[in-house]
């Protein structure tokens, strides 16, 4: 980490993710399951998150159990949590905040 708090590239499987803050480093170590748990806690339950995002409770539970999420569900959870759990966090392979910023 440099003195200005910027980290270099981190290798995630075959995907290189550039992180710019300590939050980015923390998110690097978080799994989809962890992020879904945050979204569920914010909504109050799996059923409430599902309702806010337009999915069933069972669909939320299955995504959490699999540890994977579709791009569509990532966008819906981003909206349902008012950006507390973003689509970039859930699917960094598809939504790259670095590319969107430039």
N, C-alpha and C positions, 0 to 999 in steps of 0.2 A: 504494500500500500504506500502510495506517495504521501508527501506531507500535506497535500491538499485534500486527502481522503479519497482519492480516486484509485480504484483497483484496476488491474489489468484484466485481460481476457481470462475467463475460466472455462475449461473444457468440460462439457456435459455430454458424455457419449460422443457422438459425432457432431454435436452442436456447440458452437462457441457462443457464449453469452457474455456480452460486455456489461459489467456492472459499474455503476458510478458512485454508489454510496454504501454505507454500512447496511442499509435496508436491503440493497441488492444482494449483498453477501449472505444475509440471513435468508432471503428468499431462495437463494441458490440451494440451500440445504433443506428447504421445505418441500414436502411431497404434495401431490394433488390432494391426498387424503387430509393432510393437515390444513390446507387452504379451504377445503370443503367444510371441515369442522369449524373453522373460523366463520364462514358464511352461515352455517347452520346455527351456531351460537348467536350470531348477530340477528338472524331472523326469528329465533326462538325454538325452532324444531325443523326436522327434515320436511315435514308436511307444510309448514309455513314458508320455508324457502322454496319448496316446489311450487306452491301457489303464487308466490311473488314472481318466480322465474317462468311460470307457465309449464311446469312439469309436475308429474305425480311424485308423491313421497317415495314410491318404489324406485322411480328413475334416479332420484337423488341418492338413495341408499345404494343402488347398484353402481353408480359412478364412484361413490366413496369406497365401496368394497373392491371394485376393479382397480381403483387408483388411476383411472383415465376418464377423460371428459371430452365430449365433442366440441367443436368450435362454436356451434350454435348454443350449447349449454353454457359455455364459457362467457359468451356475450350476454346471455340472459342473466347469469349470476352477477356479472359486472353491474348490470343495470339494477338488479334486485337489491344489491348491497350498496348502492350509490357509490360505487367505485372503491369500497373498502377491500374487496377482493376483485382484482381486475382481470380482464381476459388475458393480459400480458403475463400475469402471475400464473394463471391456470394453464395457458398454452403458449409459452415463450417460443416454441417452434413455429407457430403460425402468426403470432402477434408480437412484433418486435418494436418496443417503444423507442429504441434508438433510431430506427429507420423512419418512424412516424414523426420524430422531432426534426429531422432534416429535410 
